[in-house]
Amino acid sequence: MRLPRFFSKKRGHRRTGSEVWGSVGEALFHAALVVAGVAFGGLLITGIAVPEWRINHDFLESRGRVVGRGLARHVLDSAAAAEPLWQASIRLRYEAGAEIVEAWAFDGPREAARARALERLDRTRLGDEISCWYDPTRPAYVVLSRGYNWWMWALTLLLPGALLAFGGAGLSRSLGRWGRSEERQAAAGRRPRDPLADGPASSHGHPGVPSCEDLVNSPGTILRYRLPIESPESWNLLGLGLFAALWNAVVVLLAINAGLDLLGGRIDWLLLAVLVPFIVVGIAGVVAFARSLVLATAVGTTQLEISAHPLRPGGTYEALLAQGGSGAFRSLEMSLELEEQATFRQGTDTRTERMVVWKSPLAAWQGLQLAPGTRFEARATIHLPATAMHSFASEHNAVHWRIVIRGRPDRWPAFTRTFPVIVFPQAVGEPAA
Amino acid sequence: MTNLPDPIRPSPSVTVHFCSPERRYGPLESIEVRYAVDLPPGQVARAVERSIVWYTEGKGEEDIGVHLFERLTDRATAETGSFGGRLPASPLSYEGVIVKIRWCVRVRLFFDAGRDFVSEHVFDLGHVPAAAFPFRS
């Protein structure tokens, strides 16, 4: 018998790892979760749920006379320094079948405050006759109340339930994949080998070609469609704004704490030492956000309209560029680009690499002067090569077409704005232009 | 799973004949593949899986899509056969810089004790030229 290899086939620049050992490890991990869930659940059920259920179903009712009162003092062995807990205790004399039994029973919950336990104890007087329930198999075990503690049951079931659900689902998935080829798994639509199931939605009749529904739902003012902008700057701006807000909220909380200390005549030097660099980072965050906001809004909006969509290889299309804002532009360029995108794991990180592999300048304008309230408009012709690759997107890989506008304003840093387009494969029977 | 030659046992060999000798097809064209399995003496395949798939190669994690999949568990019919069908409109074969898309026919043989052997035969779907890098306009 031969053990499976630790490494599998090398593809491209990497070795993919052994699927067999990966599956074994995954199955063992999920099996361990299931075992932990069963063991943990068993302990909780036998320790909490079963005793409570027995009290409500098996214990027999009796009337008992109070013959003694006291406070039970509970101290946890593992927390010697901790404060003890107090619980009212009643000594009862009651009939258990044919015999008379005398035993202690707890009355009410454990209390951290001794006075509260005493207060509860005072509600019962010596000689009072009260209801009680005793264990028929052990008559000296008696309780003063019955019922279910539902939140304790929920807590009891929550953790083992989560372990069993997560582990069981993972184990059944691993067993379902066991011994199945990647083609069989993909054919059955199972993860992890069906990239289109988890990737972007495909166009009808064109597997692997992204849907262009989101790109044709905005009509243009002059041409047929207005293309949505794909702006990484907007996400950076949002990220910087969130960071600045959250960081400075922490700074404010720390500053309030330090201020209250100062008002109380105390100086917490450690808190002050932490506060100073926090304030510096907070100010830097606000400045970075304000700078990005000014850069994003000062240049003016860029709009792009196109005569048809999706595009086809060999096709010719018209595009209309509209640039808003005011002031002088040293240059404004429009180009058509093909970008490849690959997502891969490196250690525990997931990384995405992008590379422009084809670029065609469409139009360029020099020395523009934009007046406030107006916008620069210009048309350009887009011609796609007849043998162009179509747009493609799967779970980890993509080929994107996009129209890119690059501007160099006189007073502001250069900017790049990207408008994605979808290219379908050449229609069958249609001659390449 | 074993998809490389076993250094101890002799490997099976799978011969595949495409209906297009250049192994190049257009979108929505029909493909017909005949295959013959040559098993070393004493080895018997208990099942065979034949499929037409595309997969990605390059810098990213590998993605795979199955266009056609058949599993035969009849030992008598496992050693020769033909299969095929109409190819889809996409994705087309693509030789990019960090993303490549390949189409292939796979014949996977299953032996006793969980061992398997896969034979992969690449063909082209479409006529997209390879991407050049550094890019050209």
Interface residues (C-beta under 8 A of the other chain):
Chain A: M1 R2 P4 R5 S8 K9 R11 G12 H13 T16 E19 V20 G179 S181 E182 E183 R184 A186 A187 R193 D194 P195 L196 G199 G205 H206 P207 G208 V209 L338 E340 Q341 A342 T343 F344 R345 E353 M355 V356 V357 W358 K359 S360 P361 T387 A388 M389 H390 F392 S394 E395 H396 N397 A398 V399 P425 Q426 V428
Chain B: M1 T2 N3 L4 I8 G26 P27 L28 E49 S51 V53 W54 T56 E57 G58 K59 G60 E61 E62 D63 I64 G65 V66 F69 R71 P88 A89 S90 P91 L92 Y94 G96 V97 I98 V99 K100 I101 R106 R108 A113 G114 D116 V118 G126 H127 V128 P129 A131 A132 F133 F135 R136 S137
